[in-house]
Amino acid sequence: MEKLFNELVNTTKTLRGPDGCPWDKKQTHESLIKCLREESEEVVKAIENNDAENLQEELGDLLLNIVMQANIAEELGKFTISDVIKGINEKLIRRHPHVFGDKKANTPEESLALWRSVKEQEKKLKNK
């Protein structure tokens, strides 16, 4: 899987590179908002229609948008796709202390309460 993901990242970098696609090279965070909204809605429709084949395709389109956004951020010196992946993985571990820590949650409601509690603590620390 890692190899496939790296291939996707490299493909999108090639598309934005000097010999790449004029449309892809022109894109910015802002110009991709419309595509992001459209692809997100198409994912929702595929789920609602219970259409696994279309869902797979639409998730790919959504992933492309995410990777492109990260590539643009990297070009601007802001962050990389690796930073995005590392950040979400750390957040998942922090917000699931009932799985990765010493807390207990026996129901979905208890799990959600722990998630919200950790999220609120994170907010307070950010605002200091």
C-alpha positions in Angstrom: 0.0 0.0 0.0 2.8 2.4 0.8 4.3 1.9 -2.6 0.9 2.6 -4.3 0.4 5.8 -2.2 3.9 7.0 -3.0 3.2 6.4 -6.7 0.1 8.5 -6.5 2.0 11.3 -4.7 4.7 11.2 -7.4 2.2 11.1 -10.2 0.5 14.3 -8.9 3.9 16.0 -8.5 4.7 15.1 -12.1 1.4 16.6 -13.2 2.3 19.8 -11.4 5.9 19.7 -12.5 7.7 21.6 -15.3 6.6 19.1 -18.0 3.2 18.4 -16.4 -0.3 19.3 -17.2 -1.1 23.0 -17.7 -4.4 22.6 -15.8 -2.9 20.8 -12.8 0.0 23.3 -12.6 -2.4 26.2 -12.5 -4.4 24.9 -9.5 -4.3 26.5 -6.1 -5.9 25.7 -2.7 -8.7 28.0 -3.6 -9.2 26.9 -7.2 -9.6 23.3 -6.0 -12.4 24.1 -3.5 -15.1 23.5 -6.2 -13.6 20.1 -7.0 -13.3 19.2 -3.4 -17.0 20.0 -2.8 -18.1 18.1 -5.9 -16.0 15.0 -5.2 -17.2 15.0 -1.5 -20.8 15.1 -2.7 -20.2 12.3 -5.2 -18.8 10.2 -2.4 -21.9 10.8 -0.3 -24.2 9.9 -3.3 -22.3 6.7 -3.9 -22.7 5.7 -0.2 -26.4 6.7 -0.3 -26.9 4.6 -3.5 -25.0 1.7 -1.9 -22.8 1.7 -5.1 -19.5 0.2 -4.0 -17.9 0.4 -7.5 -18.7 4.1 -7.8 -17.7 4.7 -4.1 -14.2 3.3 -4.9 -13.8 5.6 -7.9 -15.1 8.7 -6.0 -12.9 8.0 -3.0 -10.0 8.0 -5.4 -11.1 11.3 -6.8 -11.4 12.7 -3.3 -7.9 11.3 -2.3 -6.5 13.0 -5.4 -7.8 16.3 -4.3 -6.3 15.8 -0.8 -2.9 14.8 -2.3 -3.0 17.8 -4.6 -3.8 20.2 -1.8 -0.8 18.8 0.2 1.4 19.1 -2.9 0.5 22.7 -3.2 1.2 23.3 0.5 4.6 21.6 0.1 5.4 23.8 -2.9 4.6 26.8 -0.7 6.8 25.5 2.1 3.8 25.0 4.5 3.6 21.2 5.1 3.8 17.9 3.3 1.5 14.9 2.8 3.6 13.1 5.4 2.8 15.9 7.9 -0.9 15.4 7.2 -0.7 11.6 7.7 1.4 12.0 10.8 -1.0 14.6 12.2 -4.1 12.5 11.7 -2.5 9.4 13.0 -1.4 11.2 16.2 -4.9 12.7 16.6 -6.6 9.3 16.3 -4.3 7.8 18.9 -4.8 10.8 21.3 -8.6 10.8 20.8 -9.0 7.0 21.4 -7.6 6.6 24.9 -10.0 3.7 25.4 -8.1 1.9 22.6 -4.5 3.2 22.9 -4.5 4.2 26.6 -5.9 3.3 30.0 -9.5 4.6 29.6 -12.5 2.4 29.2 -15.4 2.8 26.8 -18.0 0.0 26.4 -20.5 1.7 24.2 -20.3 4.0 21.2 -21.7 6.8 23.4 -18.9 6.4 25.9 -16.3 6.4 23.1 -17.8 9.6 21.7 -17.8 11.2 25.1 -14.1 10.4 25.5 -13.4 11.8 22.0 -15.1 15.0 22.8 -13.3 15.3 26.2 -9.9 14.9 24.6 -10.9 17.3 21.8 -12.0 20.0 24.3 -8.7 19.6 26.2 -6.8 20.0 23.0 -8.7 23.2 22.2 -7.9 24.7 25.6 -4.2 23.9 25.1 -4.2 25.6 21.7 -5.9 28.7 23.0 -3.3 29.2 25.7 
